[in-house]
Amino acid sequence: MCPLGFAIALHIKYNAPTFLFQTFPEKWAAHYAKQGFVIRDPAVHWAFENTGFVRWRDLVESDTSGVMEQARLYGLTYGFTYSIHNDHSRTLAGFARSDRDYLDAEIDDIADRLEALDVLTAGIEILSAKDTEALQALSIRLTRST
């Protein structure tokens, strides 16, 4: 569903996610981090101000720092961002591919899965230490597997 990867930040509180799963290409992730793009990324800005989804093509005009243009140089040509906000936290995610834009049905399918993941991980603080460690290990493993 995401040939070029995804980034999912679950239950962001005080600007830090409980879990971060990231499978974008390693070179892009390193460049993104080194350049500090997160504070200038129009997709991140949109996700903190809205709920639902936006296709990346619809953010080009608001991309005054050229983050989207840089992403395309790494193959992340098409994608969308999805944002969930509830009473206690915000979950946001970006999904990418290089061959074509996502169809509405594909976005709906991914959004349903993300919303289910958001519900399943709500209240993560009440998990046992062992379960929390297992999820954190999975988060690290997925992030480093690209």
N, C-alpha and C positions, 0 to 999 in steps of 0.2 A: 504493500500500500504506500510505502514511503521509500522508493528506490534510492534516494540520496540521504535518507535519514530523517531524524526528528530530534527535537528538544522538548522535553516535558518538565515543567517546574510545578510540582504539586504542593498545594497549600502554602502559598507564600504569605508569610506573616512578618511584618517589620522588614520587608524587602529581602527576605531570605526564604528559599523554599525548604520544606521539610525533606523532600527528595527531588533530585535532579537526574533525569535520564537523558542522555545526549548521545546520538549516534551519527551526527553529521560527520562528513569527512574530517579526519584528524588535522589536515593542513588548514582547512577553513576554521575549525574550532580554535586552533592555535593562533591564527591570524586575527580572528574575532576577539579573542581574549587580549592579545598583545596590543591591539589598537583601542581597546576599551569601548568597543562598539555597543555594548549593552546599554550604555547611557544615551547613545545617539540613534539607536535602532528604531525606525518608525513603527515596526511591528510590535516591539516591546511597549512603546508609548501607547499605541492603539490598544493593546491588550490591557493595560492598566486603566484606561479610560472607558473601555467598552466591554460588553459581553457578546458572545456569539462568535462569528468568524469574519475574516476579511482576507481576500486574496491579495497576495503580495503585489500583483500588478496594480491594484487600486491604491497602493501606498507610495508609488514612485514619485508623485508630485510633492509629497510631504517629506521626502528623503533628502534633506538639505546637506547631509554629511556624506552621501554616496555609499551608504552601507549596502543597499540593494544592488547597486552596480558592482561593488566588490564581491558580493555573494555570487553574482552571475559569473564572474571570472573563475570561481571555484565550482561551477556547474550547477549551482542552486538557482536555476532559472525560473522555475514555477513552484509555487507553494502557497500555503495559507497559514494564518495564525488563528488560534481558537482560544477564547478566554471564558472562564467560569468564575463567577463571584458569588459567594454565599455570605452568611452572617459572620463567619469567622476567618475566612481566608480567600485567597484568589489562586486559581490554577490557570496557567497559560502554557500554550504549546505552539510550536511551529513544525510544519511538515513539508518536505521538499521532494521534488523530482526534476529531472532535466529534460524530459521528452515532450511533455504537454501539461496544460493546466489541469487541475483536478476537476472532475465532474461534480455536479451538485450531489449526486447519489453517493459518490466516494467521500465527499466532505461529511455528509450526514452519517455515514457508516463510521468514519473515524471519530467524529464528534460523539456519537453514541458510546463508543468504546472509551473515549477519554472521560466522559461524564460518569460512566460506570467505575472507572479507575478512581476518579475523584471521590465518589461515594464510598468505595471500598477502603480508601485510605484516610477518610475523615476520622478524626479522633485518634490518629496514629500514636499519640502520646500514651494511650492506655494499653498499647500492646506490651507484651512481655519484653524484657531486655533481649532475650534470644531472638524473638521475631523481629524486633527493631534492628538488631545487628544484621540479620539475614537480609532484610530489605535494603539496608545501607550497603551491604556487600554487593548486592545485585545492582544497585544504583551505580556504584563505582565500576563494577565489571562492565556494565553496558556502556558507560561513558568512555572507558578505556578500550573497548573492543573495536573501535573504528580504525 
